């Protein structure tokens, strides 16, 4: 492959990595990301959508909660 094709592939890969890898272990989730609604597809919850901000006591009226998130992918 030519150098320009390799550079193009590298730049696309780098851009995608930067966009998807916004957080690392121990980072605080931004307020904007806490307000994104996520559909509940299984389990009992008060609403049909969940926002990470629902567990933030500054937003939810002082109700302190602990949230454990586990993300898995099968490739």
Biopython code that builds the backbone (N, CA, C, O; Angstrom):
import numpy as np
from Bio.PDB.StructureBuilder import StructureBuilder

atoms = [
    (1, "UNK", "N", (0.844, -1.183, 0.000)),
    (1, "UNK", "CA", (0.000, 0.000, 0.000)),
    (1, "UNK", "C", (0.887, 1.242, 0.000)),
    (1, "UNK", "O", (2.018, 1.227, 0.484)),
    (2, "UNK", "N", (0.343, 2.295, -0.550)),
    (2, "UNK", "CA", (1.108, 3.539, -0.588)),
    (2, "UNK", "C", (1.078, 4.233, 0.770)),
    (2, "UNK", "O", (0.241, 3.929, 1.620)),
    (3, "UNK", "N", (1.994, 5.157, 0.956)),
    (3, "UNK", "CA", (2.086, 5.872, 2.220)),
    (3, "UNK", "C", (0.843, 6.709, 2.487)),
    (3, "UNK", "O", (0.429, 6.855, 3.637)),
    (4, "UNK", "N", (0.251, 7.257, 1.441)),
    (4, "UNK", "CA", (-0.942, 8.090, 1.635)),
    (4, "UNK", "C", (-2.133, 7.257, 2.118)),
    (4, "UNK", "O", (-2.925, 7.727, 2.934)),
    (5, "UNK", "N", (-2.262, 6.036, 1.623)),
    (5, "UNK", "CA", (-3.344, 5.154, 2.065)),
    (5, "UNK", "C", (-3.125, 4.756, 3.522)),
    (5, "UNK", "O", (-4.066, 4.760, 4.316)),
    (6, "UNK", "N", (-1.897, 4.416, 3.871)),
    (6, "UNK", "CA", (-1.591, 4.058, 5.253)),
    (6, "UNK", "C", (-1.828, 5.243, 6.193)),
    (6, "UNK", "O", (-2.359, 5.070, 7.290)),
    (7, "UNK", "N", (-1.436, 6.437, 5.767)),
    (7, "UNK", "CA", (-1.663, 7.623, 6.585)),
    (7, "UNK", "C", (-3.164, 7.867, 6.770)),
    (7, "UNK", "O", (-3.599, 8.233, 7.861)),
    (8, "UNK", "N", (-3.953, 7.668, 5.716)),
    (8, "UNK", "CA", (-5.398, 7.853, 5.795)),
    (8, "UNK", "C", (-6.008, 6.862, 6.788)),
    (8, "UNK", "O", (-6.827, 7.249, 7.622)),
    (9, "UNK", "N", (-5.624, 5.618, 6.707)),
    (9, "UNK", "CA", (-6.136, 4.595, 7.627)),
    (9, "UNK", "C", (-5.731, 4.915, 9.058)),
    (9, "UNK", "O", (-6.541, 4.785, 9.975)),
    (10, "UNK", "N", (-4.489, 5.333, 9.256)),
    (10, "UNK", "CA", (-4.017, 5.696, 10.585)),
    (10, "UNK", "C", (-4.789, 6.882, 11.146)),
    (10, "UNK", "O", (-5.170, 6.873, 12.316)),
    (11, "UNK", "N", (-5.022, 7.894, 10.333)),
    (11, "UNK", "CA", (-5.733, 9.082, 10.824)),
    (11, "UNK", "C", (-7.185, 8.773, 11.164)),
    (11, "UNK", "O", (-7.706, 9.302, 12.146)),
    (12, "UNK", "N", (-7.846, 7.940, 10.385)),
    (12, "UNK", "CA", (-9.232, 7.545, 10.702)),
    (12, "UNK", "C", (-9.252, 6.753, 12.004)),
    (12, "UNK", "O", (-10.108, 6.992, 12.856)),
    (13, "UNK", "N", (-8.333, 5.827, 12.169)),
    (13, "UNK", "CA", (-8.255, 5.020, 13.381)),
    (13, "UNK", "C", (-7.989, 5.896, 14.599)),
    (13, "UNK", "O", (-8.593, 5.686, 15.651)),
    (14, "UNK", "N", (-7.106, 6.862, 14.475)),
    (14, "UNK", "CA", (-6.797, 7.757, 15.572)),
    (14, "UNK", "C", (-8.010, 8.605, 15.945)),
    (14, "UNK", "O", (-8.296, 8.786, 17.129)),
    (15, "UNK", "N", (-8.715, 9.118, 14.962)),
    (15, "UNK", "CA", (-9.905, 9.937, 15.234)),
    (15, "UNK", "C", (-10.994, 9.136, 15.930)),
    (15, "UNK", "O", (-11.620, 9.632, 16.866)),
    (16, "UNK", "N", (-11.227, 7.921, 15.495)),
    (16, "UNK", "CA", (-12.236, 7.069, 16.124)),
    (16, "UNK", "C", (-11.825, 6.741, 17.554)),
    (16, "UNK", "O", (-12.664, 6.747, 18.455)),
    (17, "UNK", "N", (-10.565, 6.461, 17.770)),
    (17, "UNK", "CA", (-10.080, 6.151, 19.120)),
    (17, "UNK", "C", (-10.251, 7.331, 20.059)),
    (17, "UNK", "O", (-10.634, 7.152, 21.215)),
    (18, "UNK", "N", (-9.975, 8.522, 19.583)),
    (18, "UNK", "CA", (-10.128, 9.711, 20.412)),
    (18, "UNK", "C", (-11.588, 9.992, 20.737)),
    (18, "UNK", "O", (-11.905, 10.438, 21.840)),
    (19, "UNK", "N", (-12.473, 9.736, 19.790)),
    (19, "UNK", "CA", (-13.897, 9.984, 20.022)),
    (19, "UNK", "C", (-14.498, 8.984, 21.002)),
    (19, "UNK", "O", (-15.297, 9.365, 21.857)),
    (20, "UNK", "N", (-14.130, 7.720, 20.891)),
    (20, "UNK", "CA", (-14.743, 6.683, 21.707)),
    (20, "UNK", "C", (-14.075, 6.509, 23.060)),
    (20, "UNK", "O", (-14.698, 5.989, 23.986)),
    (21, "UNK", "N", (-12.856, 6.920, 23.197)),
    (21, "UNK", "CA", (-12.120, 6.721, 24.438)),
    (21, "UNK", "C", (-12.081, 7.968, 25.293)),
    (21, "UNK", "O", (-11.001, 8.414, 25.681)),
    (22, "UNK", "N", (-13.240, 8.544, 25.599)),
    (22, "UNK", "CA", (-13.287, 9.819, 26.314)),
    (22, "UNK", "C", (-12.995, 9.659, 27.800)),
    (22, "UNK", "O", (-12.515, 10.603, 28.427)),
    (23, "UNK", "N", (-13.262, 8.515, 28.373)),
    (23, "UNK", "CA", (-13.107, 8.327, 29.813)),
    (23, "UNK", "C", (-12.135, 7.197, 30.119)),
    (23, "UNK", "O", (-11.991, 6.241, 29.357)),
    (24, "UNK", "N", (-11.480, 7.341, 31.253)),
    (24, "UNK", "CA", (-10.587, 6.296, 31.761)),
    (24, "UNK", "C", (-11.044, 5.944, 33.180)),
    (24, "UNK", "O", (-11.924, 6.611, 33.725)),
    (25, "UNK", "N", (-10.472, 4.935, 33.767)),
    (25, "UNK", "CA", (-10.841, 4.506, 35.116)),
    (25, "UNK", "C", (-10.618, 5.655, 36.092)),
    (25, "UNK", "O", (-9.546, 6.260, 36.112)),
    (26, "UNK", "N", (-11.623, 5.953, 36.895)),
    (26, "UNK", "CA", (-11.527, 6.988, 37.912)),
    (26, "UNK", "C", (-11.956, 8.362, 37.457)),
    (26, "UNK", "O", (-12.011, 9.280, 38.275)),
    (27, "UNK", "N", (-12.266, 8.545, 36.178)),
    (27, "UNK", "CA", (-12.708, 9.845, 35.689)),
    (27, "UNK", "C", (-14.115, 10.165, 36.182)),
    (27, "UNK", "O", (-14.909, 9.267, 36.461)),
    (28, "UNK", "N", (-14.409, 11.456, 36.283)),
    (28, "UNK", "CA", (-15.753, 11.915, 36.632)),
    (28, "UNK", "C", (-16.537, 12.115, 35.345)),
    (28, "UNK", "O", (-16.039, 12.724, 34.399)),
    (29, "UNK", "N", (-17.752, 11.608, 35.307)),
    (29, "UNK", "CA", (-18.596, 11.729, 34.117)),
    (29, "UNK", "C", (-19.140, 13.154, 34.054)),
    (29, "UNK", "O", (-19.659, 13.667, 35.045)),
    (30, "UNK", "N", (-19.023, 13.788, 32.898)),
    (30, "UNK", "CA", (-19.451, 15.179, 32.746)),
    (30, "UNK", "C", (-20.959, 15.305, 32.911)),
    (30, "UNK", "O", (-21.702, 14.345, 32.708)),
    (31, "UNK", "N", (-21.401, 16.508, 33.284)),
    (31, "UNK", "CA", (-22.841, 16.753, 33.461)),
    (31, "UNK", "C", (-23.598, 16.542, 32.153)),
    (31, "UNK", "O", (-24.718, 16.031, 32.164)),
    (32, "UNK", "N", (-23.004, 16.927, 31.036)),
    (32, "UNK", "CA", (-23.665, 16.732, 29.740)),
    (32, "UNK", "C", (-23.891, 15.247, 29.460)),
    (32, "UNK", "O", (-24.955, 14.866, 28.971)),
    (33, "UNK", "N", (-22.897, 14.401, 29.765)),
    (33, "UNK", "CA", (-23.047, 12.962, 29.544)),
    (33, "UNK", "C", (-23.997, 12.326, 30.556)),
    (33, "UNK", "O", (-24.594, 11.288, 30.270)),
    (34, "UNK", "N", (-24.147, 12.931, 31.731)),
    (34, "UNK", "CA", (-25.082, 12.408, 32.726)),
    (34, "UNK", "C", (-26.530, 12.632, 32.320)),
    (34, "UNK", "O", (-27.421, 11.946, 32.821)),
    (35, "UNK", "N", (-26.782, 13.571, 31.431)),
    (35, "UNK", "CA", (-28.145, 13.901, 31.023)),
    (35, "UNK", "C", (-28.613, 13.133, 29.789)),
    (35, "UNK", "O", (-29.737, 13.346, 29.335)),
    (36, "UNK", "N", (-27.795, 12.256, 29.237)),
    (36, "UNK", "CA", (-28.176, 11.479, 28.048)),
    (36, "UNK", "C", (-29.092, 10.336, 28.472)),
    (36, "UNK", "O", (-28.700, 9.516, 29.303)),
    (37, "UNK", "N", (-30.312, 10.263, 27.917)),
    (37, "UNK", "CA", (-31.225, 9.172, 28.292)),
    (37, "UNK", "C", (-30.854, 7.854, 27.605)),
    (37, "UNK", "O", (-30.502, 7.833, 26.426)),
    (38, "UNK", "N", (-30.939, 6.756, 28.363)),
    (38, "UNK", "CA", (-30.679, 5.414, 27.843)),
    (38, "UNK", "C", (-31.914, 4.566, 28.094)),
    (38, "UNK", "O", (-32.473, 4.575, 29.191)),
    (39, "UNK", "N", (-32.335, 3.835, 27.074)),
    (39, "UNK", "CA", (-33.518, 2.982, 27.190)),
    (39, "UNK", "C", (-33.265, 1.808, 28.119)),
    (39, "UNK", "O", (-32.183, 1.219, 28.110)),
    (40, "UNK", "N", (-34.264, 1.472, 28.919)),
    (40, "UNK", "CA", (-34.194, 0.292, 29.779)),
    (40, "UNK", "C", (-34.804, -0.864, 29.003)),
    (40, "UNK", "O", (-35.979, -0.820, 28.637)),
    (41, "UNK", "N", (-34.006, -1.903, 28.750)),
    (41, "UNK", "CA", (-34.534, -3.030, 27.981)),
    (41, "UNK", "C", (-34.843, -4.230, 28.866)),
    (41, "UNK", "O", (-35.514, -5.165, 28.431)),
    (42, "UNK", "N", (-34.357, -4.212, 30.111)),
    (42, "UNK", "CA", (-34.624, -5.344, 30.998)),
    (42, "UNK", "C", (-34.500, -4.861, 32.435)),
    (42, "UNK", "O", (-33.638, -4.043, 32.757)),
    (43, "UNK", "N", (-35.360, -5.372, 33.281)),
    (43, "UNK", "CA", (-35.271, -5.056, 34.702)),
    (43, "UNK", "C", (-36.329, -4.064, 35.145)),
    (43, "UNK", "O", (-37.031, -3.468, 34.328)),
    (44, "UNK", "N", (-36.428, -3.902, 36.440)),
    (44, "UNK", "CA", (-37.421, -2.997, 37.020)),
    (44, "UNK", "C", (-36.774, -1.644, 37.294)),
    (44, "UNK", "O", (-35.741, -1.563, 37.957)),
    (45, "UNK", "N", (-37.377, -0.607, 36.788)),
    (45, "UNK", "CA", (-36.905, 0.754, 37.014)),
    (45, "UNK", "C", (-38.113, 1.676, 36.988)),
    (45, "UNK", "O", (-39.131, 1.351, 36.377)),
    (46, "UNK", "N", (-38.007, 2.818, 37.645)),
    (46, "UNK", "CA", (-39.144, 3.738, 37.765)),
    (46, "UNK", "C", (-39.630, 4.262, 36.420)),
    (46, "UNK", "O", (-40.832, 4.452, 36.234)),
    (47, "UNK", "N", (-38.730, 4.497, 35.491)),
    (47, "UNK", "CA", (-39.075, 5.055, 34.182)),
    (47, "UNK", "C", (-38.673, 4.079, 33.084)),
    (47, "UNK", "O", (-38.093, 3.027, 33.351)),
    (48, "UNK", "N", (-38.993, 4.445, 31.840)),
    (48, "UNK", "CA", (-38.568, 3.632, 30.698)),
    (48, "UNK", "C", (-37.162, 3.998, 30.237)),
    (48, "UNK", "O", (-36.572, 3.298, 29.414)),
    (49, "UNK", "N", (-36.626, 5.095, 30.768)),
    (49, "UNK", "CA", (-35.274, 5.515, 30.408)),
    (49, "UNK", "C", (-34.457, 5.726, 31.676)),
    (49, "UNK", "O", (-35.001, 6.007, 32.744)),
    (50, "UNK", "N", (-33.155, 5.586, 31.541)),
    (50, "UNK", "CA", (-32.239, 5.806, 32.653)),
    (50, "UNK", "C", (-31.207, 6.834, 32.230)),
    (50, "UNK", "O", (-30.664, 6.762, 31.127)),
    (51, "UNK", "N", (-30.939, 7.777, 33.097)),
    (51, "UNK", "CA", (-29.855, 8.722, 32.891)),
    (51, "UNK", "C", (-28.879, 8.539, 34.046)),
    (51, "UNK", "O", (-29.297, 8.337, 35.186)),
    (52, "UNK", "N", (-27.598, 8.608, 33.762)),
    (52, "UNK", "CA", (-26.602, 8.456, 34.814)),
    (52, "UNK", "C", (-26.809, 9.519, 35.883)),
    (52, "UNK", "O", (-26.506, 9.294, 37.054)),
    (53, "UNK", "N", (-27.326, 10.674, 35.480)),
    (53, "UNK", "CA", (-27.611, 11.751, 36.415)),
    (53, "UNK", "C", (-28.685, 11.402, 37.429)),
    (53, "UNK", "O", (-28.822, 12.092, 38.439)),
    (54, "UNK", "N", (-29.457, 10.333, 37.181)),
    (54, "UNK", "CA", (-30.469, 9.892, 38.153)),
    (54, "UNK", "C", (-29.823, 9.502, 39.481)),
    (54, "UNK", "O", (-30.478, 9.552, 40.522)),
    (55, "UNK", "N", (-28.555, 9.117, 39.456)),
    (55, "UNK", "CA", (-27.853, 8.718, 40.678)),
    (55, "UNK", "C", (-27.026, 9.862, 41.272)),
    (55, "UNK", "O", (-26.388, 9.685, 42.310)),
    (56, "UNK", "N", (-27.030, 11.020, 40.633)),
    (56, "UNK", "CA", (-26.269, 12.169, 41.107)),
    (56, "UNK", "C", (-27.138, 12.975, 42.070)),
    (56, "UNK", "O", (-28.155, 13.534, 41.659)),
    (57, "UNK", "N", (-26.758, 13.042, 43.332)),
    (57, "UNK", "CA", (-27.608, 13.698, 44.330)),
    (57, "UNK", "C", (-27.704, 15.201, 44.124)),
    (57, "UNK", "O", (-28.613, 15.824, 44.673)),
    (58, "UNK", "N", (-26.813, 15.806, 43.361)),
    (58, "UNK", "CA", (-26.941, 17.228, 43.043)),
    (58, "UNK", "C", (-28.097, 17.458, 42.075)),
    (58, "UNK", "O", (-28.683, 18.540, 42.055)),
    (59, "UNK", "N", (-28.424, 16.459, 41.283)),
    (59, "UNK", "CA", (-29.478, 16.583, 40.278)),
    (59, "UNK", "C", (-30.789, 15.970, 40.751)),
    (59, "UNK", "O", (-31.852, 16.517, 40.457)),
    (60, "UNK", "N", (-30.751, 14.848, 41.475)),
    (60, "UNK", "CA", (-31.970, 14.084, 41.777)),
    (60, "UNK", "C", (-32.654, 14.485, 43.079)),
    (60, "UNK", "O", (-33.517, 13.751, 43.561)),
    (61, "UNK", "N", (-32.303, 15.605, 43.651)),
    (61, "UNK", "CA", (-33.004, 16.065, 44.846)),
    (61, "UNK", "C", (-32.381, 15.623, 46.159)),
    (61, "UNK", "O", (-33.062, 15.633, 47.184)),
    (62, "UNK", "N", (-31.117, 15.237, 46.165)),
    (62, "UNK", "CA", (-30.438, 14.879, 47.401)),
    (62, "UNK", "C", (-30.441, 13.408, 47.757)),
    (62, "UNK", "O", (-29.970, 13.042, 48.834)),
    (63, "UNK", "N", (-30.959, 12.549, 46.883)),
    (63, "UNK", "CA", (-30.993, 11.110, 47.129)),
    (63, "UNK", "C", (-29.657, 10.496, 46.709)),
    (63, "UNK", "O", (-29.411, 10.301, 45.518)),
    (64, "UNK", "N", (-28.792, 10.190, 47.683)),
    (64, "UNK", "CA", (-27.472, 9.637, 47.367)),
    (64, "UNK", "C", (-27.585, 8.163, 47.007)),
    (64, "UNK", "O", (-28.247, 7.392, 47.702)),
    (65, "UNK", "N", (-26.931, 7.779, 45.910)),
    (65, "UNK", "CA", (-26.959, 6.405, 45.419)),
    (65, "UNK", "C", (-25.567, 6.000, 44.965)),
    (65, "UNK", "O", (-24.735, 6.849, 44.647)),
    (66, "UNK", "N", (-25.328, 4.721, 44.937)),
    (66, "UNK", "CA", (-24.085, 4.173, 44.385)),
    (66, "UNK", "C", (-24.438, 3.491, 43.073)),
    (66, "UNK", "O", (-25.401, 2.727, 42.994)),
    (67, "UNK", "N", (-23.658, 3.772, 42.058)),
    (67, "UNK", "CA", (-23.889, 3.181, 40.744)),
    (67, "UNK", "C", (-22.674, 2.357, 40.343)),
    (67, "UNK", "O", (-21.550, 2.858, 40.366)),
    (68, "UNK", "N", (-22.884, 1.127, 39.983)),
    (68, "UNK", "CA", (-21.828, 0.257, 39.475)),
    (68, "UNK", "C", (-22.157, -0.029, 38.012)),
    (68, "UNK", "O", (-23.226, -0.553, 37.698)),
    (69, "UNK", "N", (-21.240, 0.314, 37.132)),
    (69, "UNK", "CA", (-21.468, 0.093, 35.707)),
    (69, "UNK", "C", (-20.518, -0.992, 35.210)),
    (69, "UNK", "O", (-19.314, -0.947, 35.463)),
    (70, "UNK", "N", (-21.070, -1.949, 34.513)),
    (70, "UNK", "CA", (-20.273, -2.989, 33.884)),
    (70, "UNK", "C", (-20.632, -2.990, 32.409)),
    (70, "UNK", "O", (-21.789, -3.184, 32.038)),
    (71, "UNK", "N", (-19.653, -2.776, 31.596)),
    (71, "UNK", "CA", (-19.861, -2.779, 30.151)),
    (71, "UNK", "C", (-19.116, -3.968, 29.562)),
    (71, "UNK", "O", (-17.939, -4.189, 29.849)),
    (72, "UNK", "N", (-19.815, -4.717, 28.745)),
    (72, "UNK", "CA", (-19.206, -5.895, 28.129)),
    (72, "UNK", "C", (-19.501, -5.897, 26.645)),
    (72, "UNK", "O", (-20.536, -5.399, 26.203)),
    (73, "UNK", "N", (-18.597, -6.454, 25.892)),
    (73, "UNK", "CA", (-18.808, -6.605, 24.455)),
    (73, "UNK", "C", (-18.273, -7.965, 24.031)),
    (73, "UNK", "O", (-17.198, -8.387, 24.455)),
    (74, "UNK", "N", (-19.031, -8.631, 23.201)),
    (74, "UNK", "CA", (-18.596, -9.904, 22.632)),
    (74, "UNK", "C", (-18.290, -9.671, 21.163)),
    (74, "UNK", "O", (-19.172, -9.325, 20.378)),
    (75, "UNK", "N", (-17.065, -9.858, 20.813)),
    (75, "UNK", "CA", (-16.656, -9.607, 19.429)),
    (75, "UNK", "C", (-16.507, -10.909, 18.752)),
    (75, "UNK", "O", (-16.167, -10.954, 17.569)),
]
sb = StructureBuilder()
sb.init_structure("model")
sb.init_model(0)
sb.init_chain("A")
sb.init_seg("    ")
for serial, (resi, resn, name, xyz) in enumerate(atoms, 1):
    if name == "N":
        sb.init_residue(resn, " ", resi, " ")
    sb.init_atom(name, np.array(xyz, "f"), 0.0, 1.0, " ", f" {name:<3s}", serial, name[0])
structure = sb.get_structure()
